Amino acid sequence: MDNFFPEGTRVWLRENGQHFPSTVNSCAEGVVVFRTDYGQVFTYKQSTITHQKVTSMHPMNEDGVDDMASLTELHGGSIMYNLFQRYKRNQIYTYIGSIIASVNPYRPIAGLYERATMERYSRHHLGELPPHIFAIANECYRCLWRRHDSQCVLISGESGAGKTESTKLILKFLSVISQQSLDLSLKEKTSCVEQAILESSPIMEAFGNAKTVYNNNSSRFGKFVQLNICEKGNIQGGRIVDYLLEKNRVVRQNPGERNYHIFYALLAGLEHEDKGGYEKGNNSVPHPLLFLHKNA
Protein backbone atom coordinates (compact mmCIF):
# COMPACT_ATOMS: atom_id res chain seq x y z
CA MET A 1 0.00 0.00 0.00
CA ASP A 2 2.84 2.41 0.80
CA ASN A 3 4.20 2.08 -2.74
CA PHE A 4 0.93 2.92 -4.41
CA PHE A 5 -0.88 5.26 -2.00
CA PRO A 6 1.55 7.29 0.15
CA GLU A 7 0.23 9.88 2.58
CA GLY A 8 -1.47 12.78 0.83
CA THR A 9 -2.43 10.76 -2.23
CA ARG A 10 -5.80 11.62 -3.76
CA VAL A 11 -7.98 8.55 -4.22
CA TRP A 12 -11.51 7.36 -4.79
CA LEU A 13 -12.80 5.39 -1.79
CA ARG A 14 -15.76 3.09 -2.38
CA GLU A 15 -17.93 2.88 0.73
CA ASN A 16 -21.53 1.64 0.97
CA GLY A 17 -21.85 1.54 -2.81
CA GLN A 18 -20.67 5.14 -3.30
CA HIS A 19 -17.39 6.67 -4.43
CA PHE A 20 -15.97 9.41 -2.20
CA PRO A 21 -13.14 11.78 -3.18
CA SER A 22 -10.63 11.18 -0.41
CA THR A 23 -7.07 11.73 0.79
CA VAL A 24 -4.77 9.17 2.39
CA ASN A 25 -4.44 10.71 5.84
CA SER A 26 -1.92 8.22 7.24
CA CYS A 27 -0.49 4.82 6.49
CA ALA A 28 1.49 3.13 9.28
CA GLU A 29 1.73 -0.23 11.05
CA GLY A 30 -0.59 -1.89 8.56
CA VAL A 31 -3.43 0.60 9.10
CA VAL A 32 -4.58 3.15 6.50
CA VAL A 33 -6.72 6.16 7.36
CA PHE A 34 -8.75 7.94 4.66
CA ARG A 35 -10.43 11.32 5.02
CA THR A 36 -13.10 12.20 2.49
CA ASP A 37 -13.64 15.71 1.17
CA TYR A 38 -16.93 15.69 3.07
CA GLY A 39 -15.26 15.26 6.48
CA GLN A 40 -15.77 11.52 6.95
CA VAL A 41 -12.90 9.37 8.26
CA PHE A 42 -12.53 5.68 7.41
CA THR A 43 -9.88 3.32 8.78
CA TYR A 44 -8.91 -0.03 7.17
CA LYS A 45 -6.30 -2.67 7.65
CA GLN A 46 -3.89 -2.49 4.77
CA SER A 47 -4.30 -6.18 4.01
CA THR A 48 -8.05 -5.77 3.39
CA ILE A 49 -7.79 -2.97 0.81
CA THR A 50 -8.38 -3.97 -2.80
CA HIS A 51 -8.36 -2.06 -6.08
CA GLN A 52 -12.16 -2.30 -6.06
CA LYS A 53 -12.11 -0.48 -2.71
CA VAL A 54 -9.54 2.23 -3.46
CA THR A 55 -8.37 3.65 -6.79
CA SER A 56 -6.10 6.57 -7.63
CA MET A 57 -7.72 9.85 -8.67
CA HIS A 58 -6.59 11.21 -12.03
CA PRO A 59 -5.30 14.82 -11.84
CA MET A 60 -7.86 15.81 -14.47
CA ASN A 61 -10.68 14.85 -12.12
CA GLU A 62 -9.09 16.84 -9.30
CA ASP A 63 -9.35 20.13 -11.21
CA GLY A 64 -12.66 19.45 -12.95
CA VAL A 65 -13.46 19.25 -16.66
CA ASP A 66 -15.81 21.13 -18.99
CA ASP A 67 -17.18 17.94 -20.51
CA MET A 68 -17.84 15.00 -18.20
CA ALA A 69 -17.68 12.63 -21.16
CA SER A 70 -13.89 13.05 -20.87
CA LEU A 71 -13.68 11.96 -17.21
CA THR A 72 -11.19 9.14 -16.76
CA GLU A 73 -13.19 7.67 -13.86
CA LEU A 74 -16.86 7.73 -14.70
CA HIS A 75 -19.19 6.98 -11.79
CA GLY A 76 -21.66 8.83 -9.60
CA GLY A 77 -18.98 10.11 -7.26
CA SER A 78 -16.82 11.60 -10.00
CA ILE A 79 -19.79 13.28 -11.65
CA MET A 80 -20.95 14.92 -8.42
CA TYR A 81 -17.40 15.91 -7.48
CA ASN A 82 -16.80 17.48 -10.89
CA LEU A 83 -20.01 19.51 -10.63
CA PHE A 84 -19.06 20.58 -7.10
CA GLN A 85 -15.56 21.70 -8.10
CA ARG A 86 -16.94 23.81 -10.94
CA TYR A 87 -19.76 25.18 -8.80
CA LYS A 88 -17.22 26.56 -6.31
CA ARG A 89 -15.69 28.56 -9.20
CA ASN A 90 -19.10 29.90 -10.29
CA GLN A 91 -19.02 27.56 -13.31
CA ILE A 92 -22.58 26.32 -13.01
CA TYR A 93 -22.75 24.76 -16.50
CA THR A 94 -21.04 21.50 -17.48
CA TYR A 95 -21.34 19.47 -20.69
CA ILE A 96 -22.06 15.76 -20.96
CA GLY A 97 -21.42 15.45 -24.67
CA SER A 98 -24.16 17.55 -26.30
CA ILE A 99 -26.17 17.64 -23.05
CA ILE A 100 -25.65 20.41 -20.53
CA ALA A 101 -26.02 20.01 -16.77
CA SER A 102 -26.64 23.12 -14.69
CA VAL A 103 -26.51 23.68 -10.94
CA ASN A 104 -28.77 26.43 -9.60
CA PRO A 105 -26.53 29.00 -7.82
CA TYR A 106 -29.53 30.67 -6.12
CA ARG A 107 -27.84 34.04 -6.63
CA PRO A 108 -26.86 36.30 -9.54
CA ILE A 109 -23.49 35.75 -11.22
CA ALA A 110 -22.08 38.91 -12.77
CA GLY A 111 -21.79 38.89 -16.56
CA LEU A 112 -23.23 35.42 -17.03
CA TYR A 113 -26.29 36.47 -19.07
CA GLU A 114 -25.36 39.89 -20.43
CA ARG A 115 -26.04 40.95 -24.03
CA ALA A 116 -22.32 40.77 -24.78
CA THR A 117 -22.28 37.14 -23.59
CA MET A 118 -25.14 36.27 -25.94
CA GLU A 119 -23.40 37.84 -28.91
CA ARG A 120 -20.14 36.06 -28.08
CA TYR A 121 -21.78 32.62 -27.97
CA SER A 122 -23.75 33.33 -31.15
CA ARG A 123 -20.45 33.55 -33.06
CA HIS A 124 -19.04 30.18 -31.92
CA HIS A 125 -19.90 26.52 -32.32
CA LEU A 126 -20.73 24.20 -29.45
CA GLY A 127 -17.58 23.35 -27.48
CA GLU A 128 -15.48 26.31 -28.63
CA LEU A 129 -16.34 28.32 -25.50
CA PRO A 130 -16.92 27.25 -21.88
CA PRO A 131 -20.22 25.42 -21.22
CA HIS A 132 -23.26 27.71 -21.25
CA ILE A 133 -26.98 27.42 -21.90
CA PHE A 134 -26.52 30.00 -24.67
CA ALA A 135 -24.24 27.54 -26.47
CA ILE A 136 -27.02 24.94 -26.47
CA ALA A 137 -29.57 27.49 -27.73
CA ASN A 138 -27.15 28.63 -30.44
CA GLU A 139 -26.45 25.07 -31.56
CA CYS A 140 -30.20 24.45 -31.81
CA TYR A 141 -30.62 27.59 -33.91
CA ARG A 142 -27.71 26.67 -36.23
CA CYS A 143 -29.06 23.14 -36.72
CA LEU A 144 -32.22 24.58 -38.25
CA TRP A 145 -30.20 25.54 -41.30
CA ARG A 146 -27.60 22.77 -41.19
CA ARG A 147 -30.12 19.91 -40.99
CA HIS A 148 -33.18 21.65 -42.46
CA ASP A 149 -35.39 20.13 -39.78
CA SER A 150 -37.25 21.21 -36.65
CA GLN A 151 -35.20 21.25 -33.43
CA CYS A 152 -36.17 20.57 -29.83
CA VAL A 153 -34.64 21.44 -26.46
CA LEU A 154 -35.75 19.31 -23.52
CA ILE A 155 -35.37 20.93 -20.09
CA SER A 156 -35.84 18.68 -17.06
CA GLY A 157 -34.91 18.64 -13.39
CA GLU A 158 -36.30 18.52 -9.89
CA SER A 159 -38.25 21.35 -8.28
CA GLY A 160 -36.09 24.44 -7.86
CA ALA A 161 -33.43 23.26 -10.30
CA GLY A 162 -34.01 26.25 -12.58
CA LYS A 163 -36.16 24.88 -15.41
CA THR A 164 -38.37 27.98 -15.66
CA GLU A 165 -35.41 30.36 -15.69
CA SER A 166 -33.56 28.21 -18.23
CA THR A 167 -36.58 28.38 -20.54
CA LYS A 168 -36.62 32.17 -20.27
CA LEU A 169 -32.89 32.37 -21.03
CA ILE A 170 -33.21 30.26 -24.16
CA LEU A 171 -36.15 32.35 -25.38
CA LYS A 172 -34.21 35.53 -24.68
CA PHE A 173 -31.15 34.27 -26.57
CA LEU A 174 -33.20 33.17 -29.60
CA SER A 175 -34.95 36.54 -29.60
CA VAL A 176 -31.62 38.39 -29.68
CA ILE A 177 -29.95 36.21 -32.29
CA SER A 178 -32.96 36.26 -34.61
CA GLN A 179 -32.85 40.07 -34.57
CA GLN A 180 -29.33 39.92 -36.03
CA SER A 181 -30.67 38.33 -39.22
CA LEU A 182 -33.19 41.11 -39.94
CA ASP A 183 -33.12 44.21 -42.07
CA LEU A 184 -33.65 47.40 -40.08
CA SER A 185 -37.08 47.88 -41.69
CA LEU A 186 -38.34 44.56 -40.35
CA LYS A 187 -36.91 44.66 -36.83
CA GLU A 188 -39.66 46.76 -35.27
CA LYS A 189 -42.46 44.52 -36.51
CA THR A 190 -40.74 41.27 -35.57
CA SER A 191 -39.68 42.50 -32.13
CA CYS A 192 -43.36 42.81 -31.20
CA VAL A 193 -43.85 39.08 -31.78
CA GLU A 194 -40.76 38.15 -29.81
CA GLN A 195 -41.62 40.53 -27.00
CA ALA A 196 -45.10 39.02 -26.73
CA ILE A 197 -43.59 35.54 -26.36
CA LEU A 198 -41.13 36.70 -23.70
CA GLU A 199 -43.74 38.64 -21.75
CA SER A 200 -46.15 35.70 -21.68
CA SER A 201 -44.02 33.93 -19.05
CA PRO A 202 -45.18 36.04 -16.06
CA ILE A 203 -48.81 35.46 -17.05
CA MET A 204 -48.30 31.70 -17.28
CA GLU A 205 -46.46 31.69 -13.97
CA ALA A 206 -49.23 33.63 -12.22
CA PHE A 207 -51.82 30.98 -13.07
CA GLY A 208 -49.58 27.90 -12.88
CA ASN A 209 -46.82 28.60 -10.33
CA ALA A 210 -46.97 28.46 -6.55
CA LYS A 211 -44.77 28.51 -3.48
CA THR A 212 -43.62 25.09 -2.27
CA VAL A 213 -41.29 24.08 0.56
CA TYR A 214 -38.41 23.90 -1.94
CA ASN A 215 -39.18 26.72 -4.34
CA ASN A 216 -40.99 30.06 -4.05
CA ASN A 217 -41.90 29.99 -7.75
CA SER A 218 -42.44 26.34 -8.57
CA SER A 219 -44.17 25.49 -11.86
CA ARG A 220 -47.04 23.12 -11.13
CA PHE A 221 -47.69 22.27 -14.78
CA GLY A 222 -45.88 21.11 -17.89
CA LYS A 223 -45.14 23.55 -20.70
CA PHE A 224 -44.40 23.17 -24.40
CA VAL A 225 -43.12 26.31 -26.14
CA GLN A 226 -43.11 26.32 -29.95
CA LEU A 227 -41.34 29.00 -32.00
CA ASN A 228 -41.89 29.45 -35.72
CA ILE A 229 -38.74 30.73 -37.45
CA CYS A 230 -38.75 31.71 -41.12
CA GLU A 231 -36.03 31.00 -43.68
CA LYS A 232 -34.48 34.41 -43.03
CA GLY A 233 -33.84 33.39 -39.43
CA ASN A 234 -36.27 35.59 -37.52
CA ILE A 235 -39.09 34.52 -35.22
CA GLN A 236 -42.47 34.95 -36.90
CA GLY A 237 -44.73 33.46 -34.28
CA GLY A 238 -45.11 30.92 -31.53
CA ARG A 239 -47.44 29.24 -29.11
CA ILE A 240 -47.36 27.89 -25.58
CA VAL A 241 -49.20 24.73 -24.63
CA ASP A 242 -49.70 23.85 -20.97
CA TYR A 243 -50.66 20.43 -19.59
CA LEU A 244 -50.95 18.43 -16.38
CA LEU A 245 -51.87 21.38 -14.17
CA GLU A 246 -51.90 20.43 -10.47
CA LYS A 247 -55.60 21.25 -10.00
CA ASN A 248 -55.92 19.92 -6.45
CA ARG A 249 -53.64 22.74 -5.24
CA VAL A 250 -56.60 25.12 -5.66
CA VAL A 251 -58.43 23.50 -2.72
CA ARG A 252 -55.59 21.95 -0.71
CA GLN A 253 -51.92 22.78 -0.08
CA ASN A 254 -49.35 20.98 2.01
CA PRO A 255 -48.03 22.70 5.18
CA GLY A 256 -45.73 25.60 4.33
CA GLU A 257 -46.99 25.85 0.74
CA ARG A 258 -49.33 28.26 -0.98
CA ASN A 259 -52.02 28.39 -3.63
CA TYR A 260 -51.36 29.77 -7.11
CA HIS A 261 -49.85 33.26 -7.32
CA ILE A 262 -52.83 34.72 -9.18
CA PHE A 263 -55.16 34.50 -6.17
CA TYR A 264 -52.85 36.53 -3.95
CA ALA A 265 -52.16 39.02 -6.74
CA LEU A 266 -55.88 39.66 -7.24
CA LEU A 267 -56.47 40.18 -3.53
CA ALA A 268 -53.46 42.46 -3.21
CA GLY A 269 -55.11 44.86 -5.64
CA LEU A 270 -58.31 45.22 -3.60
CA GLU A 271 -59.00 47.99 -1.16
CA HIS A 272 -59.39 46.99 2.47
CA GLU A 273 -63.17 47.50 2.48
CA ASP A 274 -63.56 45.39 -0.67
CA LYS A 275 -61.66 42.46 0.84
CA GLY A 276 -64.17 42.30 3.68
CA GLY A 277 -66.94 41.30 1.30
CA TYR A 278 -65.02 38.26 0.14
CA GLU A 279 -64.42 37.05 3.66
CA LYS A 280 -68.13 36.69 4.42
CA GLY A 281 -69.71 33.30 3.95
CA ASN A 282 -72.66 31.28 5.15
CA ASN A 283 -73.23 27.85 6.64
CA SER A 284 -73.54 26.08 3.30
CA VAL A 285 -71.02 27.96 1.10
CA PRO A 286 -67.49 28.69 2.41
CA HIS A 287 -66.07 32.13 1.69
CA PRO A 288 -63.73 32.36 -1.31
CA LEU A 289 -60.68 33.11 0.86
CA LEU A 290 -60.93 29.86 2.79
CA PHE A 291 -58.36 28.11 0.61
CA LEU A 292 -55.85 30.98 0.95
CA HIS A 293 -56.01 31.68 4.66
CA LYS A 294 -53.90 28.85 6.04
CA ASN A 295 -50.62 29.56 4.30
CA ALA A 296 -51.01 33.11 3.02
FENMO-V77639 format. One record per residue. RES is the residue in one small letter. PHI is phi in whole degrees, -180 to 180 (NA if undefined). OMEGA is omega in degrees with one decimal (none if undefined). Layout:
res: (RES	RES)
phi: (PHI	PHI)
omega: (OMEGA	OMEGA)
//
This chain:
res: (m	d	n	f	f	p	e	g	t	r	v	w	l	r	e	n	g	q	h	f	p	s	t	v	n	s	c	a	e	g	v	v	v	f	r	t	d	y	g	q	v	f	t	y	k	q	s	t	i	t	h	q	k	v	t	s	m	h	p	m	n	e	d	g	v	d	d	m	a	s	l	t	e	l	h	g	g	s	i	m	y	n	l	f	q	r	y	k	r	n	q	i	y	t	y	i	g	s	i	i	a	s	v	n	p	y	r	p	i	a	g	l	y	e	r	a	t	m	e	r	y	s	r	h	h	l	g	e	l	p	p	h	i	f	a	i	a	n	e	c	y	r	c	l	w	r	r	h	d	s	q	c	v	l	i	s	g	e	s	g	a	g	k	t	e	s	t	k	l	i	l	k	f	l	s	v	i	s	q	q	s	l	d	l	s	l	k	e	k	t	s	c	v	e	q	a	i	l	e	s	s	p	i	m	e	a	f	g	n	a	k	t	v	y	n	n	n	s	s	r	f	g	k	f	v	q	l	n	i	c	e	k	g	n	i	q	g	g	r	i	v	d	y	l	l	e	k	n	r	v	v	r	q	n	p	g	e	r	n	y	h	i	f	y	a	l	l	a	g	l	e	h	e	d	k	g	g	y	e	k	g	n	n	s	v	p	h	p	l	l	f	l	h	k	n	a)
phi: (NA	-61	-72	-102	-131	-70	-57	92	-69	-89	-140	-103	-109	-92	-141	55	79	-122	-100	-114	-68	-140	-127	-72	-79	-161	-149	-155	54	77	-122	-117	-114	-112	-121	-79	-68	-102	92	-82	-123	-125	-121	-136	-72	-60	-69	-95	-84	-118	-70	-74	-85	-135	-133	-68	-95	-69	-56	-63	-71	-65	-88	93	-129	-70	-122	-72	-68	-96	-63	-77	-113	-109	-156	-57	-65	-70	-66	-65	-67	-64	-62	-67	-61	-72	-61	-65	-100	64	-99	-84	-109	-144	-81	-130	70	-92	-96	-120	-105	-125	-116	-64	-81	56	-167	-70	-119	-58	79	-72	-127	-70	-59	-63	-67	-61	-65	-66	-72	-70	-100	-131	-83	-59	98	-81	-122	-55	-54	-162	-65	-66	-66	-67	-62	-67	-64	-62	-65	-65	-67	-58	-91	-74	-108	53	-149	-64	-120	-140	-117	-101	-115	-139	160	-77	-62	87	-73	113	-64	-63	-67	-64	-62	-62	-66	-66	-62	-65	-64	-64	-64	-68	-70	-70	-66	-69	-93	-99	-75	-58	-70	-100	-62	-64	-68	-71	-62	-65	-65	-66	-66	-64	-67	-66	-79	-76	-60	-60	-68	-62	-68	-62	-91	-126	-114	-153	-79	-121	-69	-104	-152	-75	-138	-83	-74	-106	-158	-91	-141	-119	-107	-115	-113	-104	-116	-81	-66	-81	102	-102	-76	-105	179	-176	-152	-125	-113	-109	-156	57	-65	-78	-69	-67	-66	-62	-109	-153	-127	-71	-54	84	-113	-128	-76	-69	-54	-59	-65	-71	-66	-64	-69	-65	-86	-86	-72	-58	-70	-73	-63	-60	-66	-79	-86	-85	-142	-133	-68	-98	-120	-70	-70	-61	-87	-55	-82	-110	-63	-62	-121	-70)
omega: (-178.2	-176.2	-174.1	-176.7	177.5	-179.8	-178.7	-179.5	176.9	-174.9	168.6	-179.8	179.1	-177.8	179.7	176.6	-179.3	176.8	-179.4	172.2	-171.4	176.3	175.5	-175.5	177.7	178.8	-176.0	176.0	175.1	-179.9	-180.0	179.8	178.4	173.3	179.6	178.1	-179.1	174.0	179.9	179.9	179.2	-179.3	-179.4	168.3	-175.5	-177.6	-177.2	-175.7	178.1	177.5	174.5	-178.5	-175.6	175.9	179.2	177.1	178.5	179.9	178.6	179.8	-179.1	-177.1	-176.7	-178.1	178.3	-176.7	-176.4	173.3	-179.2	178.0	179.3	173.3	-174.5	175.3	-176.1	-179.5	-178.7	178.1	-179.9	-179.7	178.7	178.1	-179.2	179.5	179.9	179.5	179.8	178.6	-179.2	175.3	-170.8	-180.0	179.1	178.9	164.0	-170.3	178.4	177.0	177.3	175.9	179.9	177.6	-177.0	-179.6	-178.8	175.3	179.3	173.9	-173.1	174.0	-173.2	-175.1	-179.3	178.5	179.5	178.3	177.6	-178.2	179.5	-179.5	178.8	-177.8	-178.0	177.7	178.8	179.0	-179.6	177.4	178.2	-178.0	-180.0	178.0	176.7	178.5	177.6	179.2	-179.8	178.0	177.6	-179.8	-179.7	-177.5	175.2	-177.2	-178.0	-177.2	179.9	-179.2	178.9	-178.9	-177.9	174.3	179.2	-179.9	-178.4	-179.8	179.9	-179.6	-180.0	-178.1	179.2	-178.0	-178.5	-179.8	178.5	177.5	178.6	-178.3	178.5	178.1	179.9	179.8	-179.2	177.0	-178.6	-175.6	179.0	177.5	-178.2	-177.4	-173.6	167.2	-178.1	-177.5	-177.0	-173.1	-175.5	-179.2	-177.4	-178.4	177.9	178.6	-178.1	179.5	178.6	178.7	-179.3	-176.7	177.5	-177.4	179.2	178.9	178.4	-178.7	-179.4	-177.3	-174.7	179.9	-178.6	176.7	173.2	-178.8	-178.5	-168.8	179.3	-179.1	-175.3	176.2	-179.1	178.7	174.6	-176.2	174.9	-179.3	179.6	176.5	176.5	-176.4	-177.3	-176.7	178.4	175.1	-179.2	-180.0	-179.4	-179.5	179.8	176.9	178.5	179.2	177.8	-179.1	176.7	176.5	179.8	-171.6	-177.1	177.8	-179.8	-175.5	-178.8	176.1	177.3	178.8	179.6	-179.9	-177.0	174.7	-178.8	-174.4	-171.6	-178.2	-179.9	178.6	179.1	-179.1	-179.7	-179.3	-179.3	171.8	-176.2	-178.3	178.7	179.8	-178.4	179.8	-179.5	-177.5	179.6	177.6	175.1	-174.0	-175.2	-177.2	179.1	179.7	-174.2	-177.6	-175.5	-174.2	178.2	-170.4	-168.0	-172.5	-178.6	none)
//
